[in-house]
Amino acid sequence: MIFEQLSGREREVLRRASEMLDTTEIAAALFISVNTVKSHLKSIYRKLAVSHRGEAVRRARQLQLL
């Protein structure tokens, strides 16, 4: 299975998610809105073919993206 490449900002959101930060904390750390974080997470889920944050982090680790 070939996955679409994550953007730099998506990788940063995913890295913060892997640190167990919630959406609000990720937004504050990256100086972006909560809605922007949610949009990035949806895109990450689509690109990694997963349906939630834990799966995304596991898949990213399997693919050595984290």
C-alpha positions as CSV (number, residue, x, y, z in Angstrom):
1,M,0.0,0.0,0.0
2,I,1.4,3.4,-1.0
3,F,0.6,6.4,1.3
4,E,0.4,10.0,0.2
5,Q,3.2,11.9,1.8
6,L,2.5,14.1,4.8
7,S,3.2,17.8,4.7
8,G,5.7,19.3,7.1
9,R,2.9,20.8,9.2
10,E,1.0,17.5,9.2
11,R,4.2,15.8,10.5
12,E,4.5,18.4,13.2
13,V,0.9,17.9,14.3
14,L,1.4,14.2,14.3
15,R,4.5,14.5,16.4
16,R,2.7,16.6,18.9
17,A,-0.2,14.1,19.0
18,S,2.3,11.3,19.7
19,E,3.4,13.3,22.7
20,M,-0.2,12.9,24.0
21,L,-1.0,16.5,23.6
22,D,-4.7,17.3,23.1
23,T,-6.0,19.3,20.2
24,T,-6.0,22.6,22.1
25,E,-2.4,22.0,23.3
26,I,-1.2,21.2,19.8
27,A,-2.9,24.4,18.5
28,A,-1.2,26.5,21.2
29,A,2.2,25.0,20.6
30,L,2.1,25.5,16.9
31,F,0.3,28.9,17.0
32,I,-2.6,27.7,14.9
33,S,-6.3,27.4,15.5
34,V,-8.0,24.3,17.0
35,N,-9.9,24.0,13.7
36,T,-6.7,24.0,11.7
37,V,-5.3,21.2,13.9
38,K,-8.5,19.2,13.4
39,S,-8.2,19.7,9.6
40,H,-4.6,18.5,9.7
41,L,-5.6,15.5,11.8
42,K,-8.3,14.5,9.3
43,S,-5.9,14.8,6.4
44,I,-3.3,12.7,8.3
45,Y,-6.0,10.0,9.0
46,R,-6.9,9.9,5.3
47,K,-3.3,9.7,4.1
48,L,-2.4,7.0,6.6
49,A,-5.7,5.1,6.1
50,V,-6.7,5.2,9.8
51,S,-9.7,6.4,11.7
52,H,-8.3,7.9,15.0
53,R,-5.3,9.4,16.6
54,G,-3.8,6.3,18.2
55,E,-3.9,4.4,15.0
56,A,-2.3,7.3,13.2
57,V,0.6,7.4,15.7
58,R,1.1,3.6,15.5
59,R,1.0,3.7,11.6
60,A,3.5,6.6,11.6
61,R,5.8,4.7,13.8
62,Q,5.6,1.6,11.6
63,L,6.4,3.8,8.6
64,Q,9.2,5.4,10.6
65,L,7.6,8.9,10.2
66,L,8.1,9.4,13.9
